[in-house]
Amino acid sequence: MSTFSIFLALIVIVAFLLIVVIMVQNPKGGGLSSSFGGGGNQQLGGVKKTTDFLDKSTWTLATILLVLILVSNVAINRGIQNADSKALDIDPTAQPLDQTPPVQPLPTPTTSEPAAETTE
């Protein structure tokens, strides 16, 4: 298993966890924290702590995802290590693209018989 495959698996896991944490939250103050009977500024039962935990976990998972994506770029197997472009390689036997090959004249038929003359 390559290093890039490990990073890819970690990225998928963190992305899934981030989706789950975001879906649990409710933008209007509901979500998981309101299911514990919380509303307003009530802090009984850890409702405020649940909201703080979800907020911190969202930011943490987003940061981890960003770092994994940036670090995985280093682990990509590029295949060839030569940075030169193959388009710049010059083949001495190839024709330049801006020149057309010279036109060869068609061979003239040679016949031993004289051409028939027509009189009108």
DSSP file (Angstrom, degrees, kcal/mol; ACC not computed):
  #  RESIDUE AA STRUCTURE BP1 BP2  ACC     N-H-->O    O-->H-N    N-H-->O    O-->H-N    TCO  KAPPA ALPHA  PHI   PSI    X-CA   Y-CA   Z-CA
    1    1 A M              0   0    0      0, 0.0     2,-0.1     0, 0.0     5,-0.0   0.000 360.0 360.0 360.0 128.8    0.0    0.0    0.0
    2    2 A S     >  -     0   0    0      1,-0.1     4,-1.5    75,-0.0     5,-0.1  -0.303 360.0-112.4 -80.9 165.7    1.5    3.3   -1.0
    3    3 A T  H  > S+     0   0    0      1,-0.2     4,-2.3     2,-0.2     5,-0.2   0.874 117.9  55.5 -63.7 -38.1    1.8    6.4    1.1
    4    4 A F  H  > S+     0   0    0     71,-0.5     4,-2.6     1,-0.2    -1,-0.2   0.881 104.0  54.1 -64.7 -36.6   -0.7    8.2   -1.1
    5    5 A S  H  > S+     0   0    0      2,-0.2     4,-2.2     1,-0.2    -1,-0.2   0.874 108.0  50.3 -64.5 -36.6   -3.3    5.4   -0.6
    6    6 A I  H  X S+     0   0    0     -4,-1.5     4,-2.3     2,-0.2    -2,-0.2   0.933 111.8  47.2 -66.1 -45.4   -2.9    5.8    3.2
    7    7 A F  H  X S+     0   0    0     -4,-2.3     4,-2.5     1,-0.2    -2,-0.2   0.901 110.7  53.0 -61.8 -39.7   -3.5    9.6    2.9
    8    8 A L  H  X S+     0   0    0     -4,-2.6     4,-2.1     2,-0.2    -1,-0.2   0.907 109.1  48.4 -63.3 -41.9   -6.5    9.0    0.7
    9    9 A A  H  X S+     0   0    0     -4,-2.2     4,-2.2     1,-0.2    -1,-0.2   0.914 112.3  49.1 -64.3 -42.4   -8.1    6.6    3.2
   10   10 A L  H  X S+     0   0    0     -4,-2.3     4,-2.6     1,-0.2     5,-0.2   0.888 109.5  52.4 -64.3 -38.5   -7.5    9.1    6.0
   11   11 A I  H  X S+     0   0    0     -4,-2.5     4,-2.4     1,-0.2    -1,-0.2   0.909 109.9  48.5 -63.4 -42.3   -9.0   11.9    3.9
   12   12 A V  H  X S+     0   0    0     -4,-2.1     4,-2.2     2,-0.2    -2,-0.2   0.909 112.7  47.9 -65.4 -41.8  -12.1    9.9    3.2
   13   13 A I  H  X S+     0   0    0     -4,-2.2     4,-2.4     2,-0.2    -2,-0.2   0.936 114.0  45.9 -64.9 -46.5  -12.5    9.0    6.9
   14   14 A V  H  X S+     0   0    0     -4,-2.6     4,-2.4     1,-0.2    -2,-0.2   0.891 112.0  52.0 -65.3 -38.7  -12.0   12.6    8.1
   15   15 A A  H  X S+     0   0    0     -4,-2.4     4,-2.2    -5,-0.2    -1,-0.2   0.906 110.0  49.0 -63.8 -40.9  -14.4   13.9    5.4
   16   16 A F  H  X S+     0   0    0     -4,-2.2     4,-2.3     2,-0.2    -2,-0.2   0.924 112.0  48.3 -64.1 -44.0  -17.1   11.4    6.5
   17   17 A L  H  X S+     0   0    0     -4,-2.4     4,-2.5     1,-0.2    -2,-0.2   0.885 110.3  52.3 -63.2 -38.1  -16.6   12.4   10.2
   18   18 A L  H  X S+     0   0    0     -4,-2.4     4,-2.2     2,-0.2    -1,-0.2   0.898 108.7  50.0 -64.9 -40.5  -16.9   16.1    9.2
   19   19 A I  H  X S+     0   0    0     -4,-2.2     4,-2.4     2,-0.2    -2,-0.2   0.919 111.4  48.9 -62.5 -43.8  -20.1   15.4    7.3
   20   20 A V  H  X S+     0   0    0     -4,-2.3     4,-1.6     2,-0.2    -2,-0.2   0.925 111.8  48.2 -63.3 -45.1  -21.6   13.6   10.4
   21   21 A V  H  X S+     0   0    0     -4,-2.5     4,-1.0     1,-0.2    -1,-0.2   0.894 113.5  47.4 -64.6 -39.7  -20.6   16.4   12.8
   22   22 A I  H  < S+     0   0    0     -4,-2.2     3,-0.3     1,-0.2    -1,-0.2   0.892 110.3  52.0 -69.2 -38.7  -22.0   19.1   10.5
   23   23 A M  H  < S+     0   0    0     -4,-2.4    -1,-0.2     1,-0.2    -2,-0.2   0.801 104.4  57.3 -69.0 -27.0  -25.3   17.2   10.0
   24   24 A V  H  < S+     0   0    0     -4,-1.6     8,-1.2    -5,-0.2    -1,-0.2   0.821  95.7  81.2 -71.4 -30.0  -25.8   16.8   13.8
   25   25 A Q     <  -     0   0    0     -4,-1.0     6,-0.2    -3,-0.3    26,-0.0  -0.384  68.4-150.3 -76.4 154.3  -25.6   20.5   14.2
   26   26 A N    >   -     0   0    0      4,-0.5     3,-1.7    -2,-0.1     7,-0.1  -0.997  11.8-141.5-123.5 127.5  -28.6   22.8   13.6
   27   27 A P  T 3  S+     0   0    0      0, 0.0    -1,-0.1     0, 0.0    -2,-0.0   0.683  98.7  56.3 -65.4 -15.6  -27.9   26.3   12.4
   28   28 A K  T 3  S-     0   0    0     -3,-0.0     3,-0.0     0, 0.0    -3,-0.0   0.163 127.5 -89.2-103.0  19.5  -30.8   27.8   14.6
   29   29 A G  S <  S+     0   0    0     -3,-1.7    22,-0.0     1,-0.1    -4,-0.0   0.491 100.4  99.3  92.6   2.8  -29.6   26.4   17.9
   30   30 A G    >   +     0   0    0      3,-0.1     3,-0.7     4,-0.1    -4,-0.5   0.446  40.0  90.6 -90.1-128.1  -31.4   23.1   17.7
   31   31 A G  T 3> S-     0   0    0      1,-0.2     4,-0.9    -6,-0.2     3,-0.3  -0.394 104.3 -17.0  73.5-146.3  -29.7   19.9   16.6
   32   32 A L  T 34 S+     0   0    0     -8,-1.2     4,-0.4     1,-0.2     3,-0.4   0.856 135.7  56.7 -65.1 -36.9  -28.1   17.5   19.2
   33   33 A S  T X4>S+     0   0    0     -3,-0.7     5,-0.8     1,-0.2     3,-0.8   0.852 105.9  49.7 -67.6 -33.1  -28.0   20.2   21.9
   34   34 A S  G >45S+     0   0    0     -4,-0.5     3,-1.5    -3,-0.3    -1,-0.2   0.705  96.8  70.2 -78.5 -18.4  -31.7   20.9   21.8
   35   35 A S  G 3<5S+     0   0    0     -4,-0.9    -1,-0.2    -3,-0.4    -2,-0.2   0.662  89.7  63.1 -73.1 -13.3  -32.6   17.2   22.1
   36   36 A F  G < 5S-     0   0    0     -3,-0.8    -1,-0.3    -4,-0.4    -2,-0.1   0.242 127.9 -96.1 -91.2  13.5  -31.3   17.2   25.6
   37   37 A G  T < 5S+     0   0    0     -3,-1.5     2,-0.2     1,-0.3    -3,-0.2   0.637  79.2 145.4  84.9  15.0  -34.0   19.7   26.6
   38   38 A G      < +     0   0    0     -5,-0.8     2,-0.3     7,-0.1    -1,-0.3  -0.535  13.9 153.2 -88.4 153.1  -31.8   22.7   26.2
   39   39 A G    >   -     0   0    0     -2,-0.2     3,-2.0    -3,-0.1   -10,-0.1  -0.943  55.5  -1.1-161.8 164.9  -32.8   26.1   25.0
   40   40 A G  T 3  S-     0   0    0     -2,-0.3    -2,-0.0     1,-0.2     0, 0.0  -0.174 124.5 -29.2  51.9-128.4  -31.6   29.6   25.5
   41   41 A N  T 3  S+     0   0    0     -3,-0.0    -1,-0.2     2,-0.0     2,-0.2   0.098  89.9 141.3-109.4  20.6  -28.6   29.7   27.9
   42   42 A Q    <   -     0   0    0     -3,-2.0     6,-0.2     1,-0.1    -3,-0.1  -0.439  27.6-175.3 -67.8 133.8  -29.5   26.7   30.0
   43   43 A Q    >   +     0   0    0     -2,-0.2     3,-1.1     4,-0.1     2,-0.2   0.220  38.3 123.4-116.8  13.7  -26.3   24.7   30.9
   44   44 A L  G >  S+     0   0    0      1,-0.2     3,-0.8     2,-0.1     4,-0.1  -0.523  77.1  16.4 -74.7 142.0  -27.9   21.7   32.7
   45   45 A G  G 3  S-     0   0    0      1,-0.2    -1,-0.2    -2,-0.2    -7,-0.1   0.597 125.8 -75.3  74.9   9.9  -27.0   18.3   31.3
   46   46 A G  G <> S+     0   0    0     -3,-1.1     4,-2.1     3,-0.1    -1,-0.2   0.762  85.9 143.1  77.5  24.5  -24.0   19.6   29.3
   47   47 A V  H <> S+     0   0    0     -3,-0.8     4,-1.9     2,-0.2     5,-0.2   0.933  75.4  45.1 -65.0 -45.5  -26.1   21.3   26.6
   48   48 A K  H  > S+     0   0    0      1,-0.2     4,-2.3    -6,-0.2    -1,-0.2   0.884 112.8  52.0 -64.7 -37.4  -23.7   24.2   26.2
   49   49 A K  H  > S+     0   0    0      2,-0.2     4,-2.6     1,-0.2    -1,-0.2   0.847 106.1  54.8 -68.3 -32.6  -20.8   21.9   26.3
   50   50 A T  H  X S+     0   0    0     -4,-2.1     4,-2.5     2,-0.2    -2,-0.2   0.918 109.1  47.1 -65.1 -42.6  -22.3   19.8   23.5
   51   51 A T  H  X S+     0   0    0     -4,-1.9     4,-2.3     2,-0.2    -2,-0.2   0.916 113.7  48.1 -64.5 -42.5  -22.6   22.8   21.3
   52   52 A D  H  X S+     0   0    0     -4,-2.3     4,-2.7     1,-0.2     5,-0.2   0.902 111.3  51.0 -63.8 -40.1  -19.0   23.8   22.1
   53   53 A F  H  X S+     0   0    0     -4,-2.6     4,-2.6     2,-0.2    -2,-0.2   0.923 111.3  47.0 -63.8 -43.8  -17.8   20.3   21.4
   54   54 A L  H  X S+     0   0    0     -4,-2.5     4,-1.9     2,-0.2    -1,-0.2   0.893 113.6  48.7 -65.5 -38.8  -19.6   20.1   18.0
   55   55 A D  H  X S+     0   0    0     -4,-2.3     4,-1.9     2,-0.2    -2,-0.2   0.938 114.6  44.1 -66.2 -46.2  -18.2   23.6   17.1
   56   56 A K  H  X S+     0   0    0     -4,-2.7     4,-2.5     1,-0.2    -2,-0.2   0.882 112.9  51.6 -67.0 -38.0  -14.6   22.7   18.1
   57   57 A S  H  X S+     0   0    0     -4,-2.6     4,-2.7    -5,-0.2     5,-0.2   0.860 107.4  53.8 -68.7 -33.3  -14.8   19.3   16.4
   58   58 A T  H  X S+     0   0    0     -4,-1.9     4,-2.2    -5,-0.2    -2,-0.2   0.951 112.8  42.4 -62.9 -48.4  -16.0   20.9   13.2
   59   59 A W  H  X S+     0   0    0     -4,-1.9     4,-2.1     2,-0.2    -2,-0.2   0.888 115.5  50.2 -65.9 -38.7  -13.0   23.2   13.1
   60   60 A T  H  X S+     0   0    0     -4,-2.5     4,-2.6     2,-0.2    -2,-0.2   0.937 112.6  45.5 -65.4 -46.5  -10.6   20.5   14.2
   61   61 A L  H  X S+     0   0    0     -4,-2.7     4,-2.5     1,-0.2    -2,-0.2   0.880 112.2  51.9 -66.0 -37.2  -11.8   18.1   11.5
   62   62 A A  H  X S+     0   0    0     -4,-2.2     4,-2.1    -5,-0.2    -1,-0.2   0.896 111.6  47.2 -65.0 -39.2  -11.8   20.8    8.8
   63   63 A T  H  X S+     0   0    0     -4,-2.1     4,-2.4     2,-0.2    -2,-0.2   0.915 112.2  49.1 -67.6 -43.0   -8.2   21.7    9.7
   64   64 A I  H  X S+     0   0    0     -4,-2.6     4,-2.7     1,-0.2    -2,-0.2   0.907 110.9  51.1 -62.4 -41.1   -7.1   18.1    9.7
   65   65 A L  H  X S+     0   0    0     -4,-2.5     4,-2.2     2,-0.2    -2,-0.2   0.923 110.7  48.2 -62.6 -44.3   -8.7   17.6    6.3
   66   66 A L  H  X S+     0   0    0     -4,-2.1     4,-2.2     1,-0.2    -2,-0.2   0.915 112.9  47.7 -62.8 -43.7   -7.0   20.6    4.9
   67   67 A V  H  X S+     0   0    0     -4,-2.4     4,-2.7     1,-0.2     5,-0.2   0.910 111.2  51.1 -64.9 -42.5   -3.6   19.5    6.3
   68   68 A L  H  X S+     0   0    0     -4,-2.7     4,-2.3     1,-0.2    -1,-0.2   0.897 110.1  49.7 -62.4 -39.8   -4.1   15.9    5.0
   69   69 A I  H  X S+     0   0    0     -4,-2.2     4,-0.9     2,-0.2    -1,-0.2   0.924 113.5  45.6 -65.5 -43.2   -4.9   17.2    1.5
   70   70 A L  H  < S+     0   0    0     -4,-2.2     4,-0.5     1,-0.2     3,-0.4   0.901 115.6  45.8 -67.2 -40.1   -1.8   19.4    1.4
   71   71 A V  H >X S+     0   0    0     -4,-2.7     3,-1.0     1,-0.2     4,-0.8   0.837 105.2  61.2 -72.6 -32.1    0.5   16.7    2.7
   72   72 A S  H 3X S+     0   0    0     -4,-2.3     4,-0.5     1,-0.3    -1,-0.2   0.774  91.4  68.3 -66.9 -23.3   -0.9   14.1    0.4
   73   73 A N  H >< S+     0   0    0     -4,-0.9     3,-0.6    -3,-0.4    -1,-0.3   0.839  98.0  51.9 -62.6 -31.8    0.2   16.2   -2.6
   74   74 A V  H <4 S+     0   0    0     -3,-1.0    -1,-0.2    -4,-0.5    -2,-0.2   0.822 106.7  54.2 -71.5 -31.2    3.8   15.4   -1.6
   75   75 A A  H 3< S+     0   0    0     -4,-0.8   -71,-0.5    -3,-0.2    -1,-0.2   0.495  77.8 118.6 -85.4  -3.6    3.1   11.7   -1.5
   76   76 A I    <<  -     0   0    0     -3,-0.6     2,-0.8    -4,-0.5    -3,-0.0  -0.448  68.6-126.1 -66.5 131.8    1.7   11.5   -5.1
   77   77 A N        -     0   0    0     -2,-0.2    -1,-0.1     1,-0.2     3,-0.1  -0.703  22.3-168.4 -79.1 112.0    3.8    9.2   -7.2
   78   78 A R        -     0   0    0     -2,-0.8     2,-1.8     1,-0.2    -1,-0.2   0.591  19.7-144.3 -81.4 -10.4    4.6   11.3  -10.2
   79   79 A G  S    S+     0   0    0      2,-0.0     2,-0.3    -3,-0.0    -1,-0.2  -0.549  76.5  47.1  84.0 -77.8    5.9    8.4  -12.3
   80   80 A I        -     0   0    0     -2,-1.8    -2,-0.0     1,-0.1     0, 0.0  -0.776  62.1-159.1-100.7 144.9    8.8   10.2  -14.1
   81   81 A Q        +     0   0    0     -2,-0.3     2,-0.5     2,-0.0    -1,-0.1   0.520  62.9 104.9 -96.6  -8.7   11.3   12.4  -12.3
   82   82 A N        -     0   0    0      1,-0.1    -2,-0.1     2,-0.1     0, 0.0  -0.629  51.9-166.3 -78.3 123.5   12.3   14.3  -15.4
   83   83 A A        +     0   0    0     -2,-0.5    -1,-0.1     2,-0.1     2,-0.1   0.504  52.9 110.0 -89.0  -4.1   10.8   17.7  -15.4
   84   84 A D  S    S-     0   0    0      1,-0.1     2,-0.3     2,-0.0    -2,-0.1  -0.445  72.0-118.4 -73.6 145.5   11.6   18.5  -19.1
   85   85 A S    >   -     0   0    0      1,-0.1     3,-0.9    -2,-0.1     4,-0.3  -0.620   6.0-143.6 -82.7 139.1    8.7   18.6  -21.5
   86   86 A K  G >  S+     0   0    0     -2,-0.3     3,-0.8     1,-0.2    -1,-0.1   0.703  99.1  69.5 -73.9 -17.9    8.6   16.0  -24.3
   87   87 A A  G 3  S+     0   0    0      1,-0.2    -1,-0.2     3,-0.0    -3,-0.0   0.743  96.0  54.2 -69.4 -21.2    7.1   18.7  -26.5
   88   88 A L  G <  S+     0   0    0     -3,-0.9    -1,-0.2     2,-0.1     2,-0.2   0.586  81.8 107.8 -88.6 -10.8   10.5   20.5  -26.4
   89   89 A D    <   -     0   0    0     -3,-0.8     2,-0.6    -4,-0.3    -3,-0.0  -0.487  62.9-144.8 -68.5 134.8   12.5   17.5  -27.6
   90   90 A I        -     0   0    0     -2,-0.2    -2,-0.1     3,-0.0    -1,-0.1  -0.901   5.5-155.1-108.3 124.2   13.7   18.0  -31.1
   91   91 A D    >   -     0   0    0     -2,-0.6     3,-1.3     1,-0.1    -2,-0.0  -0.867   7.8-151.5 -94.4 118.5   13.8   15.0  -33.5
   92   92 A P  T 3  S+     0   0    0      0, 0.0    -1,-0.1     0, 0.0    -2,-0.0   0.726  94.7  52.1 -66.3 -19.0   16.4   15.8  -36.2
   93   93 A T  T 3  S+     0   0    0      2,-0.1     2,-0.2    -3,-0.0    -3,-0.0   0.585  91.4  95.5 -91.2  -9.6   14.6   13.6  -38.7
   94   94 A A  S <  S-     0   0    0     -3,-1.3     3,-0.1     1,-0.1    -4,-0.0  -0.509  77.7-116.5 -84.3 150.0   11.2   15.2  -38.3
   95   95 A Q        -     0   0    0     -2,-0.2    -4,-0.1     1,-0.1    -1,-0.1  -0.589  36.1-104.2 -77.7 141.9    9.9   18.0  -40.5
   96   96 A P    >   -     0   0    0      0, 0.0     3,-1.1     0, 0.0    -1,-0.1  -0.379  27.3-124.9 -61.8 148.3    9.3   21.4  -38.8
   97   97 A L  T 3  S+     0   0    0      1,-0.2    -2,-0.0    -3,-0.1     0, 0.0   0.780 106.1  54.3 -69.4 -26.7    5.6   22.0  -38.3
   98   98 A D  T 3  S+     0   0    0      2,-0.0     2,-0.4     0, 0.0    -1,-0.2   0.467  98.9  73.4 -90.0   0.3    5.6   25.3  -40.1
   99   99 A Q    <   -     0   0    0     -3,-1.1    -4,-0.0     3,-0.0     0, 0.0  -0.918  69.2-144.7-115.7 140.8    7.1   23.9  -43.3
  100  100 A T        -     0   0    0     -2,-0.4     3,-0.1     1,-0.1    -2,-0.0  -0.735  32.9-100.6 -96.0 150.0    5.4   21.7  -45.9
  101  101 A P        -     0   0    0      0, 0.0    -1,-0.1     0, 0.0    -6,-0.0  -0.337  49.1 -90.7 -66.8 152.7    7.4   19.1  -47.7
  102  102 A P        -     0   0    0      0, 0.0     2,-0.5     0, 0.0    -3,-0.0  -0.325  41.7-114.0 -65.0 147.1    8.5   19.9  -51.2
  103  103 A V        -     0   0    0     -3,-0.1    -3,-0.0     1,-0.0     0, 0.0  -0.694  24.3-143.0 -84.8 127.7    6.1   19.0  -54.0
  104  104 A Q        -     0   0    0     -2,-0.5     2,-0.1     1,-0.0    -1,-0.0  -0.767  21.0-119.5 -89.2 132.0    7.4   16.3  -56.3
  105  105 A P        -     0   0    0      0, 0.0     3,-0.1     0, 0.0    -1,-0.0  -0.419  31.3-106.7 -69.7 146.6    6.5   16.8  -60.0
  106  106 A L        -     0   0    0      1,-0.1     2,-0.1    -2,-0.1     0, 0.0  -0.474  39.7-104.6 -70.0 141.6    4.4   14.0  -61.5
  107  107 A P        -     0   0    0      0, 0.0    -1,-0.1     0, 0.0    -3,-0.0  -0.444  32.9-124.6 -68.3 141.1    6.4   11.8  -64.0
  108  108 A T        -     0   0    0     -2,-0.1     2,-0.2     1,-0.1     0, 0.0  -0.690  26.5-113.3 -86.0 136.4    5.6   12.5  -67.6
  109  109 A P        -     0   0    0      0, 0.0     2,-0.6     0, 0.0    -1,-0.1  -0.479  26.7-153.1 -69.8 136.0    4.5    9.5  -69.6
  110  110 A T        +     0   0    0     -2,-0.2     2,-0.4     2,-0.0     0, 0.0  -0.948  17.4 177.8-111.1 123.1    7.0    8.5  -72.3
  111  111 A T        -     0   0    0     -2,-0.6     4,-0.1     2,-0.1     0, 0.0  -0.934  30.1-147.9-124.4 148.4    5.6    6.7  -75.3
  112  112 A S  S    S+     0   0    0     -2,-0.4    -1,-0.1     2,-0.1    -2,-0.0   0.663  78.1  84.4 -87.3 -16.9    7.4    5.5  -78.4
  113  113 A E  S    S-     0   0    0      1,-0.1     2,-0.1     3,-0.0    -2,-0.1  -0.667  83.2-119.2 -87.1 139.7    4.3    6.0  -80.6
  114  114 A P        -     0   0    0      0, 0.0     2,-0.1     0, 0.0    -2,-0.1  -0.450  37.4 -98.2 -72.5 152.1    3.7    9.5  -82.1
  115  115 A A        -     0   0    0     -2,-0.1     2,-0.2     1,-0.1     0, 0.0  -0.459  41.2-107.8 -70.7 141.1    0.4   11.1  -81.1
  116  116 A A        -     0   0    0     -2,-0.1     2,-0.4    -3,-0.1    -1,-0.1  -0.507  31.1-139.3 -73.1 133.7   -2.4   10.8  -83.6
  117  117 A E        -     0   0    0     -2,-0.2     2,-0.4    -3,-0.0    -1,-0.1  -0.743  11.5-153.3 -95.8 142.7   -3.2   14.0  -85.4
  118  118 A T        -     0   0    0     -2,-0.4     2,-0.4     2,-0.0     0, 0.0  -0.932   5.6-162.4-115.3 138.9   -6.7   14.9  -86.1
  119  119 A T              0   0    0     -2,-0.4    -2,-0.0     1,-0.1     0, 0.0  -0.953 360.0 360.0-119.5 138.8   -7.8   17.1  -89.0
  120  120 A E              0   0    0     -2,-0.4    -1,-0.1     0, 0.0    -2,-0.0   0.405 360.0 360.0-112.4 360.0  -11.1   18.8  -89.2
